[in-house]
Amino acid sequence: MPVAARIEKSLAALRRDLAHHKNMSVGEMLEETLVHTFESVHPGGVASPHTETTLSYIQARRQKHRIACDTHACYRLFERSRRSNRRSE
C-alpha cells in the first residue's frame, strides 16, 4: 500500500543509501525496520534488523550526511510551517 510521508532531507538520503546497500527498495527497507520495532527484546528494547556490519555502514552514512542527532532527537525536532516561512521572506 503506498504511503506518503515527510522526512528530514539528510535522513531521507541515509534511507536511500541504506536501501541500496541492503539491495532493497526504500519501501522494503522501511517495512523491515518497522516490523522489527514490534518485536520486543529484553530488557525493554526492540529488535533491530541491522547486523553489526550494517550498523557500521549506517554510522559512516550518518557522518557523510552530517546527521548528529540521536534516537531521541525526533522529540526535539520541529518543522517551521509554510505560513511562518512566508512571513520571513
N, C-alpha and C positions, 0 to 999 in steps of 0.2 A: 504494500500500500504506500503510495507516495506521501511523504510528509514534508511540509515546508518548515524550515527552522532558521533562525538567525543565530549566528555565532561570530565571535570576535575574529577579526581578519587573520591574526597570527595563529590562532587555534585552528582555523579552517585550513590554513596552509600546512600545519603539522598533521592534521587529519588526512589530507590528500597524500602527503609523503608516507604516512604510516600505512594507509590502504595500499599504496603502490608497493611498499616494502613487503607487505604480507600477501601480495598477489590477490588482493580482494578489491571489490568495488567499495566506494565510500559507504554505501548503504549496508553492505555485508559487514564491514568493519564496525560500523556503529551498532548494528544489530548484535554482533558478537559481544561488544562491550556492554551493551545494555542488559543482555541476558545474564552475563556474569555478575552484574550488580545485584541480581535477585538471589544469588547463591551466598549463603552465609558461611563464614569460616570463624573459627574461634581464635581469640576472644573478641567478639563483637565486630569483626571486619567483614569485608565482602571479597569474593573471589576475583582474581584478575585473569584476563585472557592472555596476558603477555608473559613470555619467557624472560629470563634474565638477559638474554641477547637482545630481545625486542625492547626491553626497558632501557638498556644501554643506548640503543638506536634512538629511542624517544628522547633521552637526555641530550644527545647530540643535536637532534632536531629542535629541541627547546632552545638550545644555545643559538642555533642558526637563525631561528625566527624570533629571538630575543624575548622569550617567554620566561619571565622571572616569577610569576605568581605560583602559589602552592595550591593544593587541592581545595583549600577553604577560601580561596580568593573570590570565588563566584558570589560569596555572601557580601563582599565589599565592593564589587564592581557595579557600576551603573552606566546607563546609556543616556546621553542627552536626547531629549525629544526633538523631533524635527521642528517643532514650534520654537523651542529655545535656540536651535541652530539658526533659524531665520532671523531672530532678534539680534544675534551677534554679528550679522552680515552688514 
